[in-house]
Amino acid sequence: MLAKQLSPEIQSSITIEYLNSSGQALKRKVIRNSFISLGRNEFRDLVLKVSDGKLQQNFVIKQIQLFTRFIRDGKASVVLLPENIQLLISNCPADKLKHFMKTLLIKHEAGKKEKPVNERTRLLSGLPRMFETISPVQKKDVEQANEMRAKANSETPVKGKGLSHKGVNGGNRCQQKRTRTESSNSLIADLRPSKKPTLSMPKQIRLSTEQSLVLNTVLSGRNVFFTGSAGTGKSYLLKRIVGALPPKSTYATASTGVAACHIGGTTLHAFAGIGSGKASLEQCIELAKRPGVRQHWTSCKHLIIDEISMVEGEFFDKLEAVARAVRGKDEPFGGIQLIVCGDFLQLPPVTQASSQTKFCFQGKSWRKCIHLTMELTEVRRQTDKNFISLLQAIRLGRCTDDVARQLLQTTNHKVERDGILATRLCTHKDDVEITNERRLQQLPGESHSYEALDSDPMLVKTINAQCPVNQQIQLKKGAQVMLAKNLDVSRGLVNGARGVVIKFEEGNKNLPVVRFLCGVTEVIKPDRWVFKGHGGIYLSRQQLPLKLAWAISIHKSQGMSLDCVEISLSRVFESGQAYVALSRARNLEGLRVMDFDPKVVRANPYVLQFYHQMQKERALRQTSLDDFLDKENC
């Protein structure tokens, strides 16, 4: 694993506002491309340096308010007190901004332990002016910061102030109200409204060597397609890529709504604005030139496409032509950097029965658009090498006698435990709905219904297409459920974690209490999903992060890791479908396969040929690199 230490400097847009006592801006300066550095001056004061590449301005930090609600969108603000100066940061890569703001907070808190230099000493000092970039956060900084926070808590407990704290609060009523709202979604996990939260070291991005290579290639500006078998961390890497690119010019999309929701983006069709793409190229170009849609195309510099295997080849070609026409540039894809992810050996595009499946790599524009193809090979979902080998064989459409024997033996596996039954993976969504409704009705006892709170009730269909949980959820004691979101990875409360409802909390909300297979019993509270809809508007749904789990469709299971799963493969109708279903299981012991027929294990021959050629080219590149290094060493 590689850990990368982020620099205490960010590149972003910034607006500097000088406020009056009422919080109104008397003077405003906008810098579209600025460099913001954190350091110390000659008196060891904490200083923010803002530079546009020519001129610089230093702000000594005495007391601060931090607002981080929209940090995921690359936005945050810092209010400097008592000077009443507000720094509005935007269009900053989210991961870098999170690290920067947390470093600022910890260094500021830790610095309270040091005695400040008085004004007389400053005036009489002959020290030359200086700015020294601050050192990375150390363990002692965190300890000092928490020591000062504990002291402040014991003296003057602060209620409902988010990131604001003693020596940070103050200013006008407008600012105090903003603290309660905008800081509520803090960059510090486990925020408690009645106390200042305990600080911790800024999390470093931890990537494998393969993942780091992909990320660095993306940041170099090249068009990349990266692939890998199920469980190799493609989605995790994609989120890190999204967090490393400027938000204003980066559009994260996916072929399905649920996959788009996982990476905080929108569907590829919603971004493109050309409907199904079945219309003529001229009509598609006209659709893409509509107000709002055109803005997507012209402002986009980095386009991310997840689950590329489900994007039809002709649609990809049409997108490429539309991009050139709308942007007025004849470069491939109109000069947009493409970051494409997926596994063509998994689910193929959905086409009519009479049509032949055409993958993106079979399109006319694929070769000229994709500069580099990279593959992740380190499987992380499963740890059993035997099971990994079995899955790799299935992925390539190979079902040897040994593979068939091992899968047939799982028929007798007892995967149920602690009242938690196996989730059945189904090929058809109708089977899923019928199974879940029937099993819920068969349970005795009172039914509890939970309605979602949607940001726009008029756009329920759009929200349903992208959100992994339903608008209405009905539960009973004994209901089989699974988590639809990561709540606490360290405790095993992850997306796909299986559990059973054991009771409901008494009170107005009657929240369900769920016992999970990982051994944790938890009261499940409503959570929020935020994603982009048509026209770039933000939509949200607040709902219990739970789904009924007697059954789930193979399509909806993509990206999940299931603890105990039962699979009926008799109705498999697509290449790669059996592999997707089997690879959801964490291990062979938690898997039960029903109705197994070796004939359902198949891979598309065109895809196999594509991967064979890809690996051949990679081997040639590696040989050329080895030869070059050998010559250099001679």
C-alpha positions, 0 to 999 in steps of 0.5 A, spaced: 500 500 500 502 506 498 500 512 502 501 519 499 502 525 504 498 531 501 501 538 501 498 544 505 497 548 499 491 548 494 489 550 487 482 553 487 478 559 485 477 564 491 473 570 493 476 575 498 470 579 502 471 584 507 465 584 511 462 590 516 459 588 522 452 586 519 456 581 515 455 585 508 461 585 503 464 592 503 469 590 498 470 583 494 476 581 490 475 574 486 481 570 483 479 565 478 486 561 479 489 562 486 494 558 490 492 558 497 498 555 502 498 554 509 504 556 513 508 560 519 511 567 519 517 570 523 513 570 529 510 563 528 503 565 527 499 561 523 498 564 516 494 563 510 497 565 503 493 567 497 497 568 491 494 569 483 501 567 481 504 574 481 501 578 487 500 575 494 496 576 500 498 574 507 492 573 512 494 572 519 490 567 523 487 569 530 480 566 530 476 562 525 470 560 523 470 554 518 464 552 513 465 545 510 458 543 508 459 543 501 466 540 501 464 534 497 463 539 491 470 543 492 467 548 496 468 551 503 469 558 507 474 561 512 472 567 516 477 570 519 476 574 526 476 579 529 478 582 522 471 580 519 474 577 512 471 571 509 475 567 504 470 563 499 474 557 496 471 553 490 473 549 484 478 545 489 479 538 488 475 535 494 480 530 497 485 536 497 480 541 500 478 536 506 485 535 507 487 542 507 481 544 512 483 539 517 490 541 517 488 548 518 483 546 524 488 542 527 494 546 527 490 552 529 487 548 535 494 546 537 497 553 536 492 555 542 497 552 547 503 557 545 503 564 548 502 569 542 507 574 541 505 581 544 504 587 539 510 591 543 515 585 541 512 585 534 514 592 533 521 592 536 523 586 532 528 587 527 526 580 524 525 580 516 518 578 513 518 571 512 513 565 510 515 558 511 510 552 509 507 549 515 509 541 516 505 536 515 500 534 521 504 530 527 501 526 532 503 531 537 499 536 533 493 532 534 494 531 542 495 538 543 489 540 539 484 535 543 487 537 549 485 544 548 478 542 545 477 538 552 479 544 556 475 549 552 469 544 553 470 544 560 470 551 561 464 553 556 461 548 553 458 550 546 452 547 543 450 546 536 456 549 533 459 544 528 466 546 527 466 553 530 469 553 537 471 557 543 476 562 540 472 561 533 465 563 535 463 570 535 461 575 530 454 577 528 448 573 529 447 572 521 454 568 522 452 564 528 446 562 524 450 560 518 455 556 523 449 551 525 447 550 518 453 550 513 458 546 518 453 541 520 456 536 515 463 536 518 469 534 515 470 530 522 466 524 522 462 522 529 460 530 530 456 531 536 452 537 537 453 538 544 461 538 544 467 539 540 468 533 536 475 529 537 480 531 532 484 525 528 490 525 523 488 527 516 486 521 512 491 519 507 489 516 500 491 509 501 492 506 494 495 500 491 501 500 486 496 499 481 491 504 483 496 509 484 499 508 477 492 509 474 491 515 478 497 519 476 496 517 469 489 520 470 492 527 473 497 527 467 491 528 462 491 522 458 485 518 456 484 512 460 480 506 460 481 502 467 478 495 468 479 489 472 475 483 475 470 484 481 472 486 487 479 489 485 477 496 487 475 500 481 469 504 484 474 506 490 479 508 485 474 512 481 471 516 487 479 518 489 479 520 482 473 524 482 476 527 489 482 529 485 480 533 479 477 540 479 469 539 481 467 545 476 470 542 470 469 534 472 463 530 470 462 523 473 457 519 470 455 512 469 451 507 465 446 506 470 443 510 476 445 506 482 452 506 479 452 514 478 449 515 485 455 511 488 460 516 485 456 522 486 454 523 479 449 522 474 447 518 468 451 518 462 444 519 458 442 525 463 449 528 462 449 527 454 442 530 453 440 526 447 435 521 450 436 514 448 441 516 442 437 513 437 435 519 433 439 521 427 446 525 429 443 531 426 437 531 431 442 529 437 446 535 436 440 539 436 438 536 442 445 537 445 445 544 443 439 546 448 440 551 453 443 547 460 445 541 456 450 545 452 453 548 458 455 541 460 458 539 454 462 546 453 464 546 461 466 539 461 474 538 461 474 531 464 468 526 463 468 520 467 464 514 465 463 508 470 460 501 468 462 502 461 460 495 459 453 497 459 454 502 454 452 501 447 457 502 442 453 506 437 451 510 443 458 511 445 460 513 437 454 518 437 457 521 443 463 522 441 461 526 434 456 530 438 462 532 443 466 535 437 460 538 434 457 542 440 464 544 442 467 546 436 473 542 436 475 536 432 479 533 437 477 526 439 471 527 444 472 534 442 478 535 447 475 532 453 479 528 457 476 521 458 476 517 464 472 510 463 472 504 468 468 498 467 469 490 466 467 488 459 466 481 462 461 483 466 454 485 464 453 487 457 449 493 454 441 492 454 439 491 447 433 488 443 433 481 442 433 482 435 439 486 435 446 484 436 450 486 442 455 491 440 460 494 446 464 500 446 471 497 444 467 495 438 465 502 436 469 506 431 471 512 436 474 507 441 481 507 439 482 514 437 479 516 444 482 512 449 490 513 450 491 507 455 488 501 457 490 499 464 488 493 468 487 492 476 489 485 478 489 485 486 482 482 488 480 485 495 473 483 496 475 475 497 481 473 500 481 465 499 485 464 493 482 458 491 475 462 491 479 467 487 481 462 482 474 459 481 471 466 480 477 468 475 475 461 471 468 463 471 469 470 468 473 467 462 467 463 461 471 456 463 467 451 467 472 445 468 470 439 472 473 442 478 469 448 478 463 445 477 464 440 482 465 446 487 459 450 485 455 443 486 457 442 493 455 449 495 448 446 494 448 444 501 451 450 504 448 452 511 449 460 510 444 462 515 446 464 522 443 468 527 436 469 524 439 472 518 437 468 511 441 468 505 439 473 500 437 470 493 440 473 487 435 473 481 436 474 474 429 478 473 427 484 477 420 481 477 422 475 481 425 480 486 419 484 487 414 478 488 419 474 493 420 480 497 413 482 498 410 475 499 416 474 504 414 480 508 406 479 508 408 472 511 411 475 517 406 476 523 406 482 527 405 490 525 408 493 519 412 499 519 412 504 514 417 509 512 416 515 507 422 518 504 423 526 504 425 528 497 428 534 495 423 535 489 417 531 490 415 532 482 422 529 480 420 522 484 421 518 478 428 521 477 430 520 484 428 513 484 432 511 478 438 514 481 437 512 489 439 505 491 433 505 496 425 506 495 421 512 496 417 507 501 420 502 505 415 497 509 418 493 515 416 488 520 420 484 526 424 478 522 424 482 516 431 480 512 434 487 510 441 489 507 445 496 508 444 500 502 450 505 504 457 505 508 455 507 515 461 505 519 466 500 515 471 499 521 465 495 524 462 492 518 456 496 517 458 497 509 454 497 503 451 490 502 451 488 510 446 483 511 441 483 517 435 482 520 430 487 524 429 484 531 425 490 534 423 497 533 424 503 538 419 506 542 417 513 540 414 517 534 419 514 529 419 507 531 426 506 528 428 499 526 433 495 530 437 491 526 442 485 528 447 484 523 451 478 521 458 482 523 455 481 530 453 489 531 446 491 533 444 498 531 438 502 531 438 505 523 436 512 522 435 516 516 441 517 511 441 522 505 443 521 498 445 527 494 446 526 486 445 530 480 439 530 476 438 533 469 441 540 468 446 539 473 441 540 479 442 537 486 437 532 488 436 528 495 433 523 498 432 522 506 430 515 507 432 509 512 439 506 508 435 499 508 433 494 503 429 488 503 434 482 502 430 476 501 432 477 494 435 482 490 437 482 482 443 481 479 443 488 476 442 491 482 447 487 486 453 490 482 458 493 487 456 490 493 459 484 497 454 480 500 455 476 506 450 470 505 448 469 498 443 464 494 444 464 487 439 460 482 443 460 475 437 456 471 435 463 468 441 466 466 440 469 459 447 474 458 454 472 458 457 475 464 451 474 468 453 468 472 460 471 474 457 477 476 452 473 481 457 469 484 463 474 485 458 478 490 459 473 495 465 474 500 467 467 500 465 460 498 462 458 505 457 464 504 455 461 497 449 457 496 448 455 488 442 452 486 440 449 479 447 449 477 448 448 469 455 449 466 452 451 460 450 458 463 458 460 464 460 463 458 463 469 456 462 473 450 468 471 445 469 478 442 470 481 449 475 475 450 479 477 444 479 484 446 482 482 453 487 478 450 489 483 445 489 488 451 494 484 455 498 482 449 499 490 448 501 491 456 506 485 455 509 488 449 510 495 453 513 492 459 518 488 455 520 495 452 520 498 458 525 493 461 529 493 455 530 501 456 532 500 463 537 495 462 540 499 457 540 505 462 543 501 467 549 498 462 
